[in-house]
Amino acid sequence: MLSSQVLAKGDDDAILDSDRLTVTRDRLITRIPLAAVREVRPSGDKALEVVLTDGAVHRIEGGNAYATAAFVTALVNALPEERDPAGSALVTTEDVGFVLKMWQAWTGGAAVLAAYVGYVWWTGAAHGAEMGIAAFFGLLALLIGLSATFAVVMSVTDKVILARRGITVVAKRAYYPNGKKARYYTFTDTSGNEYNQDAPNRVTENIHVVYDPEKPARHAARETVFMITLKHAFGGTLALGILGLGLLGVLIPYL
């Protein structure tokens, strides 16, 4: 079986599967059944337009002319003989929320690194090499503590949302083509979309997974309230401890 062809430009991409075209742009994922496509036409050398059976047009940008031409050819060849006149009514769009783009990640990382080096250098120059070393490790611990605390808060938020409106389904153990057990389970939401749930410590063939019907990408293996509380209490205590030590290391040179 041929691999699904992908047309990408920057952080956006379009994936051609056997029965649908999935376009990801910014925070939106648009799924277009091939049966809803009337025609595909090039738009310049590096773009194409997908015209639906009801006349709606979806424009897709490509990274280079060769990839775009190959994608147009593959898409045209994949179109079925029978088309559905419903067009846009068959198209689904999912908002996946905030998506960090590559340039934003690099810019943020460079800014954090510059601030880190500048702070350590200033502390060492103003208070001596020992205080500079204390600032180096203190700021590192502070960043780790902040990240860990944020992760715990987000996990607690997800658990609260899942407890309030989550739907529980049975997820089945996934297997690799060679028959080896995978470390994850698969389940399908009410819209027929399939998701993977990591559960490396589970040994059963089936587990219960809770997912958010408003955002199915938010899901978790079902656990008891005791285990959830224990994990988050331990994680929160550890994160706050590292945060406190880091803050102390950052402030010591100025106390």
RODO-2510 file (C-alpha; in nm, 4 decimals, decimal comma):
residues 255
     n   res          X          Y          Z
     1     m     0,0000     0,0000     0,0000
     2     l     0,1348     0,3433    -0,0914
     3     s     0,2060     0,5875     0,1894
     4     s    -0,0307     0,8820     0,2285
     5     q     0,1077     1,1811     0,0391
     6     v     0,1618     1,5071     0,2287
     7     l     0,1838     1,8612     0,0922
     8     a     0,3421     2,0897     0,3499
     9     k     0,4361     2,4540     0,3790
    10     g     0,5721     2,5748     0,7103
    11     d     0,3485     2,4485     0,9903
    12     d     0,0524     2,3848     0,7558
    13     d    -0,0021     2,0589     0,5694
    14     a    -0,2498     1,8564     0,3669
    15     i    -0,2629     1,4760     0,3915
    16     l    -0,4140     1,2664     0,1126
    17     d    -0,5645     0,9392     0,2341
    18     s    -0,7605     0,6850     0,0317
    19     d    -1,0985     0,8429     0,1083
    20     r    -1,0329     1,1924     0,2385
    21     l    -0,8152     1,5002     0,2318
    22     t    -0,7118     1,6356     0,5725
    23     v    -0,5928     1,9968     0,5786
    24     t    -0,4268     2,1414     0,8894
    25     r    -0,3920     2,5193     0,8990
    26     d    -0,3057     2,7062     1,2197
    27     r    -0,5466     2,5653     1,4802
    28     l    -0,8038     2,4206     1,2374
    29     i    -0,8187     2,0676     1,0970
    30     t    -1,0467     2,0365     0,7928
    31     r    -1,1455     1,6913     0,6659
    32     i    -1,2754     1,6781     0,3080
    33     p    -1,4177     1,3460     0,1774
    34     l    -1,2906     1,2824    -0,1742
    35     a    -1,6471     1,2098    -0,2814
    36     a    -1,7281     1,5767    -0,2107
    37     v    -1,4590     1,7048    -0,4512
    38     r    -1,5646     1,8041    -0,8037
    39     e    -1,2246     1,9033    -0,9388
    40     v    -0,8696     1,9978    -0,8445
    41     r    -0,6893     2,2765    -1,0255
    42     p    -0,3412     2,4276    -0,9879
    43     s    -0,3180     2,7873    -0,8681
    44     g     0,0236     2,9068    -0,9728
    45     d     0,3276     2,6840    -0,9236
    46     k     0,3011     2,6302    -0,5474
    47     a    -0,0692     2,6152    -0,4684
    48     l    -0,3847     2,4321    -0,5672
    49     e    -0,7576     2,4799    -0,5326
    50     v    -0,9954     2,2033    -0,4338
    51     v    -1,3413     2,2716    -0,5755
    52     l    -1,6272     2,0926    -0,4013
    53     t    -1,9393     1,9639    -0,5715
    54     d    -2,1403     2,2597    -0,4350
    55     g    -1,8894     2,5128    -0,5743
    56     a    -1,7014     2,5909    -0,2502
    57     v    -1,3255     2,6300    -0,2946
    58     h    -1,0469     2,5306    -0,0549
    59     r    -0,6995     2,6675    -0,1333
    60     i    -0,3909     2,4702    -0,0291
    61     e    -0,0367     2,6090    -0,0333
    62     g     0,2648     2,3927    -0,1158
    63     g     0,6312     2,4278    -0,0254
    64     n     0,7697     2,3864    -0,3782
    65     a     0,6445     2,3457    -0,7335
    66     y     0,7500     1,9793    -0,7702
    67     a     0,5726     1,8651    -0,4530
    68     t     0,2620     2,0645    -0,5431
    69     a     0,2440     1,9176    -0,8959
    70     a     0,2881     1,5640    -0,7613
    71     f     0,0195     1,6220    -0,4997
    72     v    -0,2255     1,7546    -0,7591
    73     t    -0,1676     1,4467    -0,9754
    74     a    -0,2123     1,2080    -0,6827
    75     l    -0,5272     1,3868    -0,5664
    76     v    -0,6848     1,3845    -0,9128
    77     n    -0,6100     1,0129    -0,9517
    78     a    -0,7607     0,9393    -0,6083
    79     l    -1,0980     1,1034    -0,6818
    80     p    -1,3816     0,8478    -0,7025
    81     e    -1,6007     0,8138    -1,0095
    82     e    -1,9192     0,8885    -0,8171
    83     r    -1,9371     1,2233    -0,6379
    84     d    -2,1738     1,3471    -0,3679
    85     p    -2,3504     1,6779    -0,4502
    86     a    -2,3711     1,7657    -0,0793
    87     g    -2,0221     1,9186    -0,1028
    88     s    -1,9521     2,1413     0,1971
    89     a    -2,2097     1,9583     0,4089
    90     l    -1,9740     1,6606     0,4165
    91     v    -1,6740     1,8653     0,5282
    92     t    -1,5894     1,8675     0,8989
    93     t    -1,3732     2,1213     1,0799
    94     e    -1,2100     2,0730     1,4197
    95     d    -1,0548     2,3484     1,6294
    96     v    -0,7582     2,1969     1,8144
    97     g    -0,6877     2,5108     2,0185
    98     f    -0,3602     2,6985     2,0432
    99     v    -0,0798     2,5508     1,8356
   100     l     0,2784     2,6632     1,8942
   101     k     0,4449     2,7367     1,5620
   102     m     0,8094     2,6584     1,4948
   103     w     0,9209     3,0209     1,4661
   104     q     0,7452     3,1036     1,7917
   105     a     0,9221     2,8158     1,9676
   106     w     1,2644     2,9213     1,8350
   107     t     1,2066     3,2882     1,9180
   108     g     1,0859     3,2089     2,2677
   109     g     1,3733     2,9680     2,3293
   110     a     1,6314     3,2228     2,2104
   111     a     1,4796     3,4931     2,4319
   112     v     1,4806     3,2648     2,7382
   113     l     1,8410     3,1584     2,6720
   114     a     1,9544     3,5189     2,6296
   115     a     1,7825     3,6233     2,9529
   116     y     1,9316     3,3219     3,1341
   117     v     2,2886     3,3926     3,0209
   118     g     2,2496     3,7643     3,0881
   119     y     2,1210     3,7106     3,4411
   120     v     2,3979     3,4644     3,5327
   121     w     2,6662     3,6913     3,3861
   122     w     2,5300     3,9979     3,5691
   123     t     2,5076     3,8140     3,9008
   124     g     2,8617     3,6757     3,8680
   125     a     3,0027     4,0159     3,7733
   126     a     2,8245     4,1995     4,0521
   127     h     2,8444     3,9454     4,3381
   128     g     3,1315     3,7111     4,2552
   129     a     3,1796     3,3772     4,0838
   130     e     3,0199     3,1726     4,3663
   131     m     2,6990     3,3738     4,3506
   132     g     2,7076     3,3385     3,9722
   133     i     2,7166     2,9596     4,0080
   134     a     2,4302     2,9743     4,2610
   135     a     2,2304     3,1858     4,0157
   136     f     2,3042     2,9404     3,7329
   137     f     2,1662     2,6381     3,9185
   138     g     1,8952     2,8369     4,0963
   139     l     1,7528     2,9754     3,7725
   140     l     1,7695     2,6314     3,6122
   141     a     1,5738     2,4822     3,9028
   142     l     1,3276     2,7714     3,8858
   143     l     1,2561     2,7065     3,5169
   144     i     1,2148     2,3331     3,5779
   145     g     0,9882     2,4009     3,8755
   146     l     0,7723     2,6423     3,6779
   147     s     0,7366     2,3938     3,3912
   148     a     0,6529     2,1081     3,6287
   149     t     0,4004     2,3193     3,8199
   150     f     0,2341     2,4271     3,4958
   151     a     0,2149     2,0633     3,3822
   152     v     0,0491     1,9600     3,7111
   153     v    -0,2021     2,2464     3,6895
   154     m    -0,2916     2,1565     3,3302
   155     s    -0,3284     1,7887     3,4226
   156     v    -0,5590     1,8763     3,7122
   157     t    -0,7621     2,0997     3,4789
   158     d    -0,7997     1,8149     3,2300
   159     k    -0,9080     1,5750     3,5039
   160     v    -1,1724     1,8199     3,6274
   161     i    -1,3088     1,8679     3,2743
   162     l    -1,3170     1,4923     3,2120
   163     a    -1,4923     1,4329     3,5443
   164     r    -1,7560     1,6938     3,4571
   165     r    -1,8398     1,5995     3,0990
   166     g    -1,6217     1,3040     2,9983
   167     i    -1,7526     1,0022     2,8057
   168     t    -1,6077     0,6605     2,8953
   169     v    -1,5381     0,4067     2,6214
   170     v    -1,3517     0,0777     2,5908
   171     a    -1,0110     0,1130     2,4237
   172     k    -0,8462    -0,1896     2,2651
   173     r    -0,4814    -0,2881     2,2798
   174     a    -0,2920    -0,1932     1,9623
   175     y    -0,0555    -0,4343     1,7896
   176     y     0,2321    -0,3785     1,5502
   177     p     0,2278    -0,5591     1,2107
   178     n     0,4698    -0,8214     1,3489
   179     g     0,2228    -0,9094     1,6250
   180     k     0,4102    -0,7360     1,9062
   181     k     0,1996    -0,5489     2,1611
   182     a     0,2106    -0,1703     2,1371
   183     r     0,2382     0,0588     2,4395
   184     y    -0,0906     0,2258     2,3561
   185     y    -0,4604     0,1536     2,3120
   186     t    -0,7000     0,2790     2,0438
   187     f    -1,0548     0,4061     2,0729
   188     t    -1,3094     0,5786     1,8504
   189     d    -1,5239     0,8800     1,9416
   190     t    -1,8886     0,9296     1,8443
   191     s    -1,7826     1,0936     1,5160
   192     g    -1,5841     0,7873     1,4104
   193     n    -1,2408     0,9451     1,4639
   194     e    -0,9745     0,7150     1,6103
   195     y    -0,7377     0,8178     1,8899
   196     n    -0,4455     0,6589     2,0720
   197     q    -0,4146     0,6431     2,4497
   198     d    -0,0703     0,5747     2,5962
   199     a    -0,0815     0,3182     2,8762
   200     p     0,2600     0,1459     2,8931
   201     n     0,1933    -0,0049     3,2370
   202     r    -0,1369    -0,1708     3,1472
   203     v    -0,1319    -0,5431     3,0617
   204     t    -0,4968    -0,6117     2,9749
   205     e    -0,6382    -0,6269     2,6234
   206     n    -0,8940    -0,3553     2,6990
   207     i    -0,8969    -0,0480     2,9221
   208     h    -1,1494     0,2241     2,9921
   209     v    -1,0676     0,5661     2,8484
   210     v    -1,2463     0,8918     2,9287
   211     y    -1,2540     1,1592     2,6576
   212     d    -1,3978     1,5081     2,6293
   213     p    -1,6778     1,5108     2,3656
   214     e    -1,6108     1,8801     2,2955
   215     k    -1,2395     1,8151     2,2427
   216     p    -1,1744     1,4408     2,1931
   217     a    -0,7990     1,4998     2,1821
   218     r    -0,8296     1,5511     2,5596
   219     h    -0,8489     1,1992     2,7008
   220     a    -0,7017     0,9806     2,9724
   221     a    -0,7093     0,6238     3,0966
   222     r    -0,9745     0,5879     3,3657
   223     e    -0,8352     0,5760     3,7207
   224     t    -0,9745     0,5831     4,0720
   225     v    -1,0118     0,9134     4,2541
   226     f    -0,7549     0,7916     4,5091
   227     m    -0,4874     0,7272     4,2431
   228     i    -0,5566     1,0577     4,0681
   229     t    -0,5314     1,2471     4,3971
   230     l    -0,2164     1,0618     4,5027
   231     k    -0,0368     1,1213     4,1711
   232     h    -0,1192     1,4903     4,1562
   233     a    -0,0435     1,5498     4,5235
   234     f     0,2998     1,3905     4,4841
   235     g     0,3667     1,5660     4,1531
   236     g     0,2496     1,9012     4,2864
   237     t     0,4614     1,8718     4,6021
   238     l     0,7706     1,7798     4,4004
   239     a     0,7126     2,0611     4,1490
   240     l     0,6608     2,3229     4,4221
   241     g     0,9686     2,1955     4,6071
   242     i     1,1886     2,2392     4,2999
   243     l     1,0282     2,5779     4,2377
   244     g     1,1018     2,6880     4,5932
   245     l     1,4658     2,5770     4,5776
   246     g     1,5098     2,7517     4,2459
   247     l     1,3589     3,0730     4,3781
   248     l     1,5889     3,0575     4,6797
   249     g     1,8936     3,0092     4,4542
   250     v     1,7923     3,3070     4,2409
   251     l     1,7375     3,5357     4,5404
   252     i     2,0404     3,4349     4,7533
   253     p     2,2840     3,6727     4,5787
   254     y     2,0525     3,9645     4,6573
   255     l     1,9574     3,8789     5,0177
***
